């Protein structure tokens, strides 16, 4: 008889026990209440005929039989045997329960200190002592529970009287098979390895404390389930842990680095609540005929007790997402089906070659920006994560899993605890293959229709739809969260970070945050996340599909330097009167106006200061610094330098600013000669280089005349509307033909006549433009 039924499962579980043990014992007509006239009751009770007077192993014509335990067990299954008559069906039950196999007497033939597989054991005194406590040991089978009782109740017989379970050491592992097996870890010690933080779950260390050991030979190729969870088929009276190893021996050596998996708490089933502990369910892949070691113990030292260990091996089944949610393939075709592609399962590497499901992530920006929850990356090295795309079924019903594509996580872009989001840098360009999801900054509305695409329980990609239940409940699920929305769509381990879409917009309006396993949970709205996240996404160089909804995000283009308005424009300048004596360069360009395409502020807010600008320069001399920044409109700024820029060199002034919505100016780096970058101005000090050739010569005089006479436009020289930068040679802020003295100054420079600098003709820039 199975341990589950033996410990008197509840009425709700009774039908499962009977069907599992005796699939052919009840005729179909009996189930319907006909046949031999038995009344099959919904709630069977034993009517008081245990023990009866007749033999349990033959039809005795009276209610009940003379073996109390056998009588009670049979009548619990079939009350007719005690209420009316002990007939052939009752005898059949008694035989299957082991009542008629010669048991019930002490001494038996097997060793008292091990699970010997027969009724009773070979020491009369110990046999009677144990069976007085648990008559199952003599009436049915001397199992591990009986052997453990012998160890604790029979003095020195089993090695010291109360010295712990017989399979306390990993070298003393007991063979175990599919089904249920009673255990008792009372008195056990810890002799297995600690596999490190998070190896068994997010809480505590990576050890299984006060452990007992078993060996299991796989009965199938598929998934092995080992559990102490009541809803699965096991039980425990303490906070349990289970580990499995890809190793067996005779006797088995203590396992080391060949850990297949470890589980602390079953997060799918609400097990353990009735007996004061958090119980465990471990699932690991196995191959038929291979031997595996199972380790059972507790979360802490000095915890343990009795329970039932459930083991089952299941071969491949039809492809199906977890929690009975819809297969995404059933959405084909449609916008929901299209939105499944950028959603990925996050895996975490916990050991060499060992990847375990972790959370859900999705592509928010091209080419490489992914979003998930902050709590999915808290306290871990994000480079141990991998993003697996395409982990989904290929048919709506059944089918197989598609071929997946796995990308490494290169690093963390940004994370925020209060909004529980994280941005990951994914190595390569996953957006090219799987695209990005549209995002919305619309304020969520209670009652609006939503749907979620997820990897709940780390399983195949699933789909769930529902409504938004509540808005703005800070810390309702995770304390310290700034804002949360209640949703009727799935929350579960592995679904953390999943995108929640508006049914009307088909854009991401929230991300899954937390909640009870396989049930309604909480999310964080994108309307709160986006203003904080966008600067980091855009600053990383990613582009985003926006559904315009928020005033601040109607235009998500970051600010840029307006090179047409900025004076001087990026290029060569002629500072005019740059010398006090015509020889020494001690006058020149030591400040300029810089204008942006919109209002800007310092990163994080506040007015611009010299700290918002950095200056670099070609050549060996230290560059000047910014000493003052003045503005009247937060668009154009007067920037003062600590000295004039160096003759024949390039000076670059770079801005570090953001717009009023927090979008940072884009730093694309050096884009090559002649390109005006969005965040910097390049300035060259080369007096008289009117034609922008990076050298001075007679053709500059020709270019000057052409500019003054309107034969060529300033745009042909790289600047659309700032001719003064090229032809206001004497720098009196009057352009070209309006000031004939500019030509005189140019001739003076060409001829080396004071007050212009005498060294001019043939001078060139020392470096190409940055």
N, C-alpha and C positions, 0 to 999 in steps of 0.2 A: 504493500500500500504506500502511496506517495506520502512524503512528509507533509505536504500542504494539506491533504485531506486528514491525515492522522492528527494534526493539531486542531482539528475541528474548524474548518473554514466556515465563513458565515453562510447564511442561507443564500445570499446573492452569489456566492462562489460555488455553492454545492453543485449546481447543474454542470458547471465546467468540470468539476472533479469527477462526477459520475460519468459524463460523456467521455472524458479523457481516459478513464480507467476501464470502463465497461462499455465500449461503443456498440456492442451487439447484444447486451444483456437484457434490454427491454424490448419486447415485441412492439411493432408499430401500433397495434390495436390497444396496447396498454397505455401508450401515450395519449391516445384519444379517449381514454376512460372506458373502453369496452373490453372485449376478449374474455378473461376469466372472471370478470366482475369486480376486480379490485378498484377501490376508490383512490385515485392518485390525488393527494392533497398538495396545495401550493406551499404549505408550511408544515412539513412533517414533524412529528413529535414522537418520542419513545414513550409507550403507554404503561410501562411499569412491569413488563414481563422479562426483565433481565436481572439475574439469570433465571431462565425457565428450568423445566425438569427434563426436557428431552435432549438428545444428542444433537450437537450443532451440525454434524457432518452427514446426517441422513434426514429425510423428511420425517419429522417426529409427530405430526398431527396435532401439536399443541402450540400455543403462542410462545415465542422465545425459545432459548436453548440454554444449556447448562454452563457455557463458558461466558462469563460476564462481559469481558472485553469484546469478544467476538460478537456476542448477542447485541451489545450496544452499537458497535460499528455497523453491523448489517442493518439493524432497524433504523439507524440514522439515515441510511441510504433508502431503505424500503420499509416504511412503518407497517405495511401489511404483515411482515414476518412476526411482529410483536402484537399487533392489534388483532390479528385473525388466526394465522396458521403459519408455522415454519414448514414451507413446502420446498419443492425441488429448486425453485428460483432462489430461495433463501440459502439453500445448501450451495448453490453455484456461487453466490456472493461470498459465502464463508470460505469456500475453497480458494477463490481468487484473492481473498484477504490473508491467506496463509493459515487459517485456523485449523485446517485438517491435514497438516503436513507433519504431524508428530511432535509439534512444539508444545510449549507450556510446561515442560518438566525441567527441573534442575537436578543434576548438572546436565548441560548440553555437551556438544562435542568440540565447539570452537574456542579459540583463545578469548578470554574475557577482556584483554587489553587492546584489541583491535576490532574493527568492523569485520566480523567473521562470516557474515552472510547466511547464518543459520539461526534458528531460535535458541536462546540461552547461550551459556558458555560453560567451560569445563571446570570451573571452581564453584562448588556447590554453595558455599557461604556467600561469595560475591554475587553469584547468579541470583540467589534469593534476595539479597540486599537491593540490587539494582531493580529487579522485577517488581519488588514491593513498591518502588517509587514509580516505575514506568513499565506496566505489564506488556507493552508493545515488544519489549526486548525479549520476552519469553514466548509470547503468543505469535509473534510474526518474524522479527528479524533483529539480530543483535547488530545494530548499525553504529555509526560513529558517535551518535549521542549516547548510546548505551556504553560504548567503550570509554567515552569521556567521563561518564558517571562512575564507571568502575575505577578509573584513575583517581577520582576524588573521594569515593566512598569505601574503597576496598583496601585501605592501608597501603602497605608496601608492595602489593601484588603487581602493580603496573609501574613500578620504578620510583617509589618514594611517597606515595599517598598524597594526592592533590598537587603533583608536580607540573601540571599543565597538560594541554591536549597532546595526543600521541603524535600529531603532525605539526607540532610547534616549530621544529627545525625544517629548513628548506630541504635538507637531506632526507627527511622523513615524510616527504609528500605522499599523500594517499591518492590512489587512482579514483577518478570520479567520472561520471558519464552524464548524458543528457537527462533532464528531469530535475527533481528537487532532492536536496540532501541536507538533513539537519546538521548543524554545527554548534560548537560552543568554544569561543576564544578565551574564556575565563582562565586566567593564569598563564596565558601565552606571553612570550617575550618577542622583541623585535630583532630579527637577524637578517633582514633583507636590506638592500641598498636604498639610500636617499637619492632620488633622481633629479633633485633641484626644484627651485621655486616654479610654480605653475605647471609642473609635470602632470599633476592630478586634477588641476582646476585652479581657479583664481584665489583660493584661500589656503593658508598654511604652507607647510613645506611640501617636499615631494616624496615623502616616505609613507609606508603603510605600517602603522604601529601595532605592536602586540599581534603579530601575524601568524596565520596558519597556512599550510601549503597543500596543493593538490596538483596532480598531473591529469591532463585531459587529452585523449586522442580524438581528433576531429572526426565527426560522423558525416561531414559534408564539406564541400568546397563552397564557401560563402561567408556569411557573417555569424560570428559566435557572440551570443549574448550571455553575460554573467551578471546576476542581479541579486541584491538583497531587498529590492523594492516590492512592497506588497502588491501594487498594481500590476507588476510584471509577473510575479509568481514566487518571490522570495520574501524574506522578512529579517528583521534584526531588532535588537533592543538597545542599540547604541548607534552612534554616528560612525558609519562604516566607510571603508575604502577598499577598492578592488584593483589589482594590477594583473596583467598577463604578459608572459614572456615567450618568445619564440625559441624555446629550448626545453628539452627533457633529458633525463639520464637515468641510469639504474645503479645506485640512487641518483637523483638529479643533483648537480652541483648548484650552488647558489647563483641565480642569474645576475648578470651585470648590466651591460650596455644594450642587451637585446630586448629592451622593453617594447612591447607592442602597443601598450596603452595603459592608462591609469585613470580611474574615475573616483571623485570624491562624492559629489552629489548628483543624483538624477534630476536634471532640470526640466525634463519633459513631464514626468509623472509626479503628482503631489504625495510622494511616499514618505513614510517615517513620521508623519504628524501624529499618528495615534500611539506611538511608542517612544516618543521623546528623542528621536534622532533624525539625521539627514542620511538617507540611504542611497545606495549606489547602483548604477547600471552601466556596465562597460560593454562596448561593442567593438570587436576587432576582426579583421579578415583572417580566415584560416583555410588550410588545404586539407582535404579528406585524407586521413591516415597519418598525418603529421601529429607529433606530440607537443603539447604546450603546457607550461607551468602557470598555475593560477595562485595568486597570493591574496588572502583575505585578512583584513584587520580593521583598525580604527583610524580616525582623524587625529587623535591625541594618544599619548602614552597613558597607560593605566586605565584604558577604557576597553570594554569588551563584554561578551555575554553570549547567550544562545541566539539562534536564528535559523533560517532556512536559506540555502543557497540555490538559486535557480539557474539552470544552464540549458540553452537551446542553440542549435545550429541550423541556420536557414540558408538554402541555396539561393541563386539569383532569382529575383522576382521581377514583375513588370515595373518599368521605370515610373516613379511616382514621387512628387515633392512631399516634404514632411507635413505633419499636422493635417493631413487630408485636404490640402489646399489644391486649387486648380493648377493643372499643368499649363505652362505658358504656351505650349504648342496649340492648345485649344483656342487661343486668341487669334490665330492666323486666318485671314489677314486682318489688319486694322492697326490703329495708332498704338494700342496697348502692346501689340505684338512687336511693333517697331521699337518701342521703348524698352524692350527687354534686353536688347543687344549691348548697351553700354553698362549693364549691371554685371558685377563680377563677385565671385566668392573669394573672400580673403582667407588664405591659409597661413599658418604659422609653423615655422620649422623649430621643433623642440629637441631635436637630436639628429645625428647623421642619417639622412634619408627619411626622417620622420616628419611628415607634414600633417597637421591637424586642422580641421575647420575652425575658423576664428570669428569672422564677422562678414558683413556684406559691404561692398564699396561700389561706387558708380562714377563714371566719367563726367565731371562737371565742366572741364575745359580742355580744349585741344592745344597742344598734342598730348600732354602727359599729366594733367591734373585730375586727381581722384578725390572724392569726398567720402568720409565715413564718420563714425562717432569718435569723440575724444577719448571716451572710456575704452575704446578698442585699441588705443595706442599707449595708454597711460602706463608708465613704468616698464616699457619694453623697448628693445632696440627695433625700430621699424624696419630695418633692413633684413630682419628675420621673417618678414611678411612677403607673401607672393599673391598676386592678383590672377585668379583663374577665370577666364572668360569662356562662355559657351557651355558651362556645366548645366545641361538641361536635357530633357527628353526629346526624342526626334519624332514622336507621335503623340497625338492627343490622349489616347488610351493605350497604355502599355509601352511598347517600343523599347529602345535602348538609349543610353546616354550618348550625346554627340561627342565628337572629338574636341577636346578643349585646347586652349592656348594659354600658357602661363607666362606672366611678366614678373620680373623682380621689382620690389619697391626700393627705389634709389635713396629716398630720404623723406623727412618731414618738412613740408613747406610752412605750415602754421597749425596751431591747435588752440582751442578756447574751451576752458572747463565750464564756464557758466552757460554757454550755448551748446556744449557737448558736440562740437564738430571738429574734424581734423582734415587737413588737406595733405595728400600724399603725392610725392613726385614718383611717377611710374617710369621705370627705365624703358627707353624706346618710344614708340609712337602708337600706343594702343588706339587712340582716337581715329587713326587712319583706317584701322580694320573694323572697329566697333562703334565709332561715332561718339557723340556726347548727348546728354539729355538737356532739353530746354528747362530753364528754371524761371520761377515766377516770384515776384516780391509782393504779390497781392496779399492783403490781410485776410487770414482764414475766417470763414463764416460758419457758425454752428449750424449743423444740419446739412452742410454741403456734401455732395457725393465725392468720394475719393477711392483710389485703389493703390495697392502696394505691390511691388515686385521684389522678391526677397529670396534669400537662401536660408530659411528657417532650419534650425538644427544642423546647419552645414550641409543640407541635402540639396537635391536638384532644384533648379530655379522654379519658384512657385508664384502664384497670383492670388490676391485676396482683395475684395472690394467691400466698402461700407460707407460710413458717414463720419464726419467730424463731430465729436460729442461735446467738447468744451474748449475754451480758449483762455490763455493767460492764467495758468495755475502754477506759479513758480515753485519748484521743488516738490511737486506732487508725486513724482516717481523716484527721482534722484535728488536728495537734498543739495541745495546750493545751485541748482539750475535756475537761470534767469527767467525763462518762460517755457511753458509746456502746453501742448494741445492734446486733449484726449481724443483717441481715435478708436473706431470699432474694428479696424484691420489688425492683422496679426502682430503680436510681439512675441519673441521667443529667442532663445540662445541661437546665435548665428544670424538672426535677422537684424541685429543692431547695425544702424547705418543705412538701412534700406531706404530707397526713395519712395515717398508717398506723393501721388499725383492727384491733381484736381481732375475730376472726370470730365469737366467741360473744357479745361485748357489743355489737358494732357501734358502739363508742365509740372515739374517738381515743386510742391508747395510746402513740404515738410520732410524731415528725415526721421525714421524710426529710432526711438530713444531707449525705451525699456518697458517692462511689463511682465505679467505672469506668462509662463510657457504656453504657447499655442492658443493664446486668447487675446482679447482686446488690450491695448496698451497706451503708450504715450509717444508723442513726437515733439520735435522742436521746429517751429515754423521757419521757412526760408525768409520770410519778411524780416525776421530778427537776425538771421545768420548773414544774409547777403551784404548788408552795409559793412559788416566787419570783415567778411571773407573776400569780397571783390578786390580790394587793393592788393591783397596777397596773391590772388589768382592772376590778376593782370600784371602785377609786378614780377611774377614768375615767367611771364611771357605767354600765358594761355589766353585763348579767346573763349567767350561764353555765349551760348544761345540764350538771350533774354526774352521774357514775355513782359514788355514794359507795363509797369503797374505802380511803382513808387516814384514820387516826384524826384527823389534823389537819384533814381536809377533809370530815368527815362533816357538819359544819354550817358552811357557808361564809358564813353571815350575818355581816356585820361588826358590831363593837360599836356600841352607841348609848348616849346618855345616858338614864338611867331618870328621866323627869320626875316620876313618881309618888313616887319615893324621895328625889330630890334636894331639899335644903332651901336656899333656898326654891324652890318650883316657879316655872316661868316665869310671870311676871305681876307684879301690883302688890304691894308689901310695905309693912308698917307697922313701922318700926323702933322705935316706942315711945319710950323715954327717949332722945331725940336732941338734947337741949340742956342746957347747964349753967346757963343763966340764963333760959330760957323765950323767948328772942328769937333768939339766934344759933344757927344749925344747925351744931353742932360735935361732935355725937354721932350715931351711926347705924350703918348696915350697912357693915362693912369686911371681911367674910369669910363663907363659906358652905360647906356640904357638897355635893359633886357625886358622884353614883353612876352607874355604868355597868351595862349588862345582863350583862357578863361581865368576867373579869380583863383588864386592859389594861396596856400598857407603852408606853414611848416609841417613836416611829417608828425602826425598825431594832433595837429591843431596849433594855433597861435601865429603871430606875425613872423615874417622872415627876418633872419639875422644873418650875420656873416657865416655862421655855422652851417647854413643851408647851401653854401657854395664851396666847392673845392676848385683849386687852380693847379694846373700842371703845365709843363713847358718842355719843349724839345731843348737839347743842348745840356751843358753841364751846370749852368747857373741855377741856384734855387729859384723856384717860381715866386712871383709876388703872392700876397694873400689879400682876401677881401677884408676891408676895414670898416665899411659902413654900407647899409642898405636902406634906402628911403623910397617911399611910395605914397601916392594919394588915392589910388583906386584898387590896389591889390592885383593889378594886371601888369602894369609897367613899373619897373623898379630902377632907381639910380644905384649902380654898384660901383663903389670906390675901391681902388687897388692901392696896395702899400707902396708901390713904385711904378715907374713906367715899364712897359713890357720891353723885352730884349730885342734889339735890332737883329734882323735876318732870322729870327726864330718864330716858331708857332707857340701861341699861348692858348690853352683850352680852359674855359670856365664852365663847370658843370653844376647844374641846379639839382637840389634834392627837395622836391616839393610834392604836394598833393592838392587835389581840388577840394571844394567844400563838402563833397560826399565821401572823401577819404580815398579816392582813386589816385594812386601815386603816379608821377610822371614815369614814362617808360624809359628804362636804360637799355638800349640796344647795343651799347658799346661802340667801338670804332667801326663804322660801316664803309670805310675806304675813302680815298681822295675824292673831294668834291661833293660829298654827301652831307647835308645838314641834318644831324641827329636831333631827335625830339628834345633831348635833355641838356644840350651843350652848345656853346658857341666857340668856334675856332677863329683866332685872330692872328694875322701875320703883320709884323712891323717891317715894311720894306718901302721906304719913301719913294714916291714917283712911279710905282708900278701900276700905271693907269690901266694898261690892257690886261692885267691879271695873269701875266705869263710866268710869274715867280722869278723874274729877273728884270733889271732896268736897262733901258737902251733908247735909241732914237725913236723907236716905234711908239713909245709912250707919249711923246710930244704929238705924234700924229693922232693917236687915240684921244688925247685931250681935245685937239681941235675938232675931231669928229663928234665927240660928246657935246661940246659947247655949241656946235652948229647944227645939232640934231640929226646928223647923218647916221649915227648908231644910237641905240638905246642902252641905258644902264643894265637892262635885263640880259643883254648879250654878254655882259661881263660878270654875270652871276648874281646881280642884285637888282631887284625889280624897281624899286622906287627910292633909292638912297644914293643918287648920283654924287651928292656932296661927299660921300665917303671916298670918292675917287678923284674929284676935280676941285674940291675946296682945299687947294694946296696950302694956302696960308692959314687955314683953319679959323676964318672969321665968321663961319656959319652962313656965308653967302655963296650960292652955287653958280658955277660956270660963267655964262655970259653976263650975269649980274655983277661980276666982280673981275675986271680985267687984271687985277693984281695977282690972281691965281696963275695966269700964264707967266707973268713976270717971275713969280716964285718958282715956277717950274723951270724957267730958263736959268735962274740963279742956281738951282740944284744941279742942272745939267752941266753948267759951266763952272761949278765950284765957286760961285761968287757969294760972299756974305750978304745977308745973314743966314741963308740956307746952308745946310751941311754940304761941305765941299766934296766929300767922298760920295759919289752917286753912280756915275755911269759904269755899267758892267757889274754892279752888285747883285747877287742872287740869294734866294733863301737857302739856308743850310740843310733843310730837311723837307720832305714832302709833307703835304697836309695830313694831320692825324686822321 
